[in-house]
Amino acid sequence: MLCFQIIFYEDRNFQGRSFETSTDCPELTSYLSKCQSCRVESGCFMVYDRPNYMGNQHFMRRGEYADNLNLVGLSDCIRSCRTIPTHRGQFRMRIYEKENLTGQMVELTEDCENILERLRMSECLSSQVIEGHWLLYEQPNFRGKVLYLKPGEQRSFRDLGVSTTRFMSMKRIVDSCY
């Protein structure tokens, strides 16, 4: 069985033409005119409502998503997807109160359900992921719009084309997606 496998369908409820992939896909409209449902056979994926991994995002693990618009809150349909590799090891991320890795900095190794209450930070506008893969949420307690971060620097969340640039909770992607 493939490590990553997702099947996209043009219409809701797994109807219409389909496209199957096991790799990152920056532009789904090359294969389907639209994508309104999908089935994750194995692995974990981030899906985006704009091409080139931009716009609103949603984390998807093994399962069926018969109506992407209602289930994941995407504005129109899925336009790109990215695989999320399983990370075995430590998790470390530095979050910064301001853009360009400035302002108050806190290093995280565990999930943080509310940066205001736990870390006394008013917001998080940039980050540096040192180890692991993380999900950032716009609201406390892992709610609201989400942003996937892999190892590297993110000097401004605004550059990712997300509709929100302020994140209030962070979660490690530790669950096995297989």
C-alpha positions as CSV (number, residue, x, y, z in Angstrom):
1,M,0.0,0.0,0.0
2,L,1.2,3.5,-0.8
3,C,2.3,5.7,2.1
4,F,0.1,8.6,0.8
5,Q,-3.0,8.2,-1.2
6,I,-5.9,10.6,-1.8
7,I,-8.7,10.5,-4.4
8,F,-10.4,13.7,-5.5
9,Y,-13.8,13.9,-7.1
10,E,-15.3,16.7,-9.1
11,D,-18.7,16.6,-7.4
12,R,-20.0,16.1,-3.9
13,N,-20.6,12.6,-2.5
14,F,-17.7,11.1,-4.6
15,Q,-19.4,11.7,-7.9
16,G,-18.1,12.8,-11.3
17,R,-14.6,12.4,-12.6
18,S,-11.8,11.5,-10.2
19,F,-8.1,12.0,-9.8
20,E,-5.8,10.0,-7.5
21,T,-2.4,11.0,-6.2
22,S,0.2,10.0,-3.7
23,T,2.3,13.2,-4.0
24,D,2.0,16.9,-3.6
25,C,-0.2,18.6,-6.2
26,P,0.2,22.3,-6.7
27,E,-2.6,22.6,-9.2
28,L,-5.6,20.2,-9.2
29,T,-7.4,22.0,-12.0
30,S,-5.0,20.4,-14.4
31,Y,-6.8,17.2,-13.7
32,L,-10.3,18.2,-12.6
33,S,-12.4,21.2,-13.4
34,K,-13.3,21.4,-9.7
35,C,-12.9,19.2,-6.6
36,Q,-15.8,19.0,-4.1
37,S,-15.2,15.7,-2.3
38,C,-12.3,13.4,-1.5
39,R,-11.3,10.2,0.1
40,V,-8.0,9.8,2.0
41,E,-7.0,6.2,1.7
42,S,-3.7,6.6,3.6
43,G,-1.4,9.2,5.0
44,C,-2.2,12.8,6.0
45,F,-2.7,15.8,3.7
46,M,-3.2,19.5,3.8
47,V,-5.7,20.7,1.2
48,Y,-5.9,24.3,0.0
49,D,-8.6,26.4,-1.7
50,R,-6.1,28.1,-3.9
51,P,-3.4,26.8,-6.2
52,N,0.3,26.5,-5.1
53,Y,-0.6,25.7,-1.4
54,M,-2.1,29.1,-0.8
55,G,-5.4,30.2,0.8
56,N,-7.5,28.5,3.4
57,Q,-6.3,25.1,4.5
58,H,-7.6,22.0,6.1
59,F,-5.8,19.0,7.7
60,M,-7.1,15.7,6.4
61,R,-6.4,12.2,7.7
62,R,-7.7,8.9,6.6
63,G,-11.4,9.1,5.9
64,E,-14.1,10.2,3.6
65,Y,-15.0,13.8,3.0
66,A,-18.3,13.8,1.0
67,D,-18.8,17.5,0.9
68,N,-15.5,19.5,1.3
69,L,-17.3,22.9,1.3
70,N,-19.3,22.1,4.4
71,L,-16.9,19.9,6.2
72,V,-13.7,21.9,5.9
73,G,-15.0,25.4,5.3
74,L,-13.1,25.9,2.0
75,S,-14.4,28.9,0.1
76,D,-15.0,27.2,-3.3
77,C,-13.3,23.8,-3.8
78,I,-9.9,22.2,-3.3
79,R,-7.3,23.5,-5.7
80,S,-4.0,22.0,-4.3
81,C,-2.8,19.5,-1.8
82,R,0.4,18.6,0.1
83,T,1.4,15.4,1.8
84,I,2.5,15.6,5.5
85,P,5.3,13.2,6.3
86,T,5.3,11.4,9.6
87,H,7.8,12.8,12.0
88,R,9.4,10.6,14.6
89,G,11.4,12.5,17.0
90,Q,11.5,15.8,18.9
91,F,9.2,18.8,18.2
92,R,10.5,22.3,18.5
93,M,9.1,25.6,17.3
94,R,9.8,29.2,18.1
95,I,6.9,31.5,17.8
96,Y,7.2,35.3,17.6
97,E,4.8,38.0,18.6
98,K,5.6,40.1,15.5
99,E,6.5,39.6,11.9
100,N,10.1,39.0,10.8
101,L,10.9,36.8,13.8
102,T,10.8,39.8,16.2
103,G,9.0,40.7,19.4
104,Q,8.5,38.3,22.3
105,M,9.7,34.8,21.4
106,V,8.7,31.5,23.1
107,E,10.0,28.1,22.2
108,L,7.4,25.3,22.2
109,T,8.0,21.5,22.4
110,E,4.4,20.6,23.3
111,D,1.0,21.6,22.1
112,C,-0.3,25.0,23.3
113,E,-4.0,25.5,23.6
114,N,-4.0,29.2,24.3
115,I,-0.9,31.4,23.9
116,L,-2.5,34.3,25.7
117,E,-3.3,32.4,28.9
118,R,-0.3,30.0,28.9
119,L,2.5,32.1,27.4
120,R,1.2,35.7,28.0
121,M,1.6,36.5,24.3
122,S,-1.1,38.6,22.7
123,E,-0.6,37.1,19.2
124,C,1.8,35.1,17.0
125,L,2.7,36.6,13.6
126,S,5.8,34.6,12.6
127,S,7.6,31.4,13.5
128,Q,10.6,29.1,13.1
129,V,9.9,25.4,13.0
130,I,13.1,23.6,14.1
131,E,11.8,20.0,14.4
132,G,8.5,18.3,13.5
133,H,5.4,19.5,11.7
134,W,2.8,21.8,13.4
135,L,-0.7,23.1,12.9
136,L,-1.5,26.7,14.0
137,Y,-5.1,27.7,14.8
138,E,-6.6,31.1,14.7
139,Q,-8.5,30.6,17.9
140,P,-7.6,29.1,21.3
141,N,-8.3,25.4,21.9
142,F,-7.4,24.3,18.4
143,R,-10.4,25.9,16.7
144,G,-10.9,28.1,13.6
145,K,-8.8,28.3,10.5
146,V,-5.6,26.4,10.4
147,L,-2.1,26.8,9.0
148,Y,0.4,23.9,8.4
149,L,4.0,24.6,9.1
150,K,6.9,22.4,8.2
151,P,10.6,22.9,9.3
152,G,11.9,26.3,8.3
153,E,11.2,30.0,8.9
154,Q,7.9,31.8,8.3
155,R,8.7,35.5,8.6
156,S,5.1,36.6,7.9
157,F,2.0,34.4,7.8
158,R,0.5,37.1,5.5
159,D,2.9,35.8,2.7
160,L,1.0,32.4,2.7
161,G,-2.2,33.9,1.4
162,V,-4.3,32.8,4.4
163,S,-7.3,34.9,5.3
164,T,-6.1,35.3,8.9
165,T,-2.6,36.1,10.0
166,R,-3.1,35.8,13.8
167,F,-2.8,32.4,15.5
168,M,-3.7,31.6,19.1
169,S,-3.0,27.9,19.5
170,M,-0.5,25.4,18.2
171,K,-0.6,21.6,17.9
172,R,2.1,19.1,16.9
173,I,1.2,16.5,14.2
174,V,2.1,13.5,16.2
175,D,-0.6,11.0,15.4
176,S,0.3,8.4,12.9
177,C,-1.7,9.1,9.8
178,Y,-1.5,5.5,8.4
